Amino acid sequence: MDRITSKQRSYIMSRIRGSNTKPELMIKRNTDGRKLRYQPRGIRGSPDFANKRRKIAVFVDGCFWHKCPKCYRPSKSNRKFWNAKIERNTNRDKLANRQMRKDGWTVLRFWEHQVTRNPNHVIRKINRVVG
């Protein structure tokens, strides 16, 4: 059982940002803005960074929201809702990967913990692909 009320939990979860997260900002500070745009518009799958001309998309997935195999811990309250939500997210990610690759895009996905624990490794991988 959760130690806080459902109203308090709802408020806490509503405060979690979907953009300008710490991992995204770490990558933004360390990549060349001329080669990768942050939160570009009009691209299927809504990547966090992209180069439309070279068709490169970079996603930074939150460990909880996208079910990281290393970090994910299922919610203990309102399980039915959260399991369905997380499952929709992972299915949407797979579909976006498939469609973007079919359209000729190079898709890079990183977990939140990869960026926060070893940002230099992630930046090197991105820069290797972007050039």
HELIX and SHEET records of a PDB file:
HELIX    1   1 SER A    6  SER A   14  1                                   9    
HELIX    2   2 LYS A   22  ASN A   30  1                                   9    
HELIX    3   3 ARG A   79  LYS A  102  1                                  24    
HELIX    4   4 GLU A  112  ARG A  117  1                                   6    
HELIX    5   5 PRO A  119  VAL A  130  1                                  12    
SHEET    1   A 4 ARG A  37  TYR A  38  0                                        
SHEET    2   A 4 PHE A  49  ASN A  51 -1                                        
SHEET    3   A 4 ILE A  56  ASP A  61 -1                                        
SHEET    4   A 4 THR A 106  TRP A 111  1                                        
END                                                                             
